[in-house]
Amino acid sequence: MGTLLIHHAAVLVTMDTERREIQEGGLFIRDGVIEQVGPAAALPVTADEVLNLSGYIVFPGLVNTHHHLYQTLTRAVPAAQDANLFHWLKTLYPIWARLTPEAIRVSTLVGLAELALSGCTTAFDHLYVFPNGCRLDDEIEAARDIGVRLHAARGSMSLGESQGGLPPDRCVEAEDFNPDYS
């Protein structure tokens, strides 16, 4: 990975135990690990990549601990607006039942790009609808293209309508489902 020098930030917010805000600050990174944080004058002067962030504020990335990225595609469905949770879910599950692997990819790209633009560098996503050949891997592959750290999990909806759950049966995976990745 090499070295990265970020220097001359107007303010570097550390969020360390002292909550330091370093004027004209920066950091030195080696192989993806922060080695040094401090005033730009106290940092190394060269690196494989150098970013001069004069006029910018540098702060630690935000972490989103609960997301459903596929829902990015259905934010503006009129029938689901101003609805309670169960009405909202019952309205959207038939739409989500038509998701495709490409829809999972696009929703992941859009959702993670929006998060990145707001300062989020890490997201935990709960994907729990798997119709039409959709896989958790579709989401993971798209996240790699964006570069945001993603912790992906199969979500909690394992009971379809025929078993008393809300999602259509074709959207859920059994709890013991284990995809063959060989």
Salt bridges, closest charged atoms under 4 A:
ASP16 OD2 - ARG20 NE 2.52
GLU24 OE2 - HIS8 ND1 2.24
GLU35 OE2 - ARG30 NE 2.61
GLU114 OE1 - ARG75 NH2 2.46
ASP137 OD2 - ARG135 NH1 3.56
ASP138 OD1 - ARG135 NH2 2.85
GLU141 OE2 - ARG135 NH2 3.58
ASP145 OD2 - ARG105 NH2 2.76
GLU161 OE2 - LYS90 NZ 3.50
GLU173 OE1 - ARG154 NE 2.60
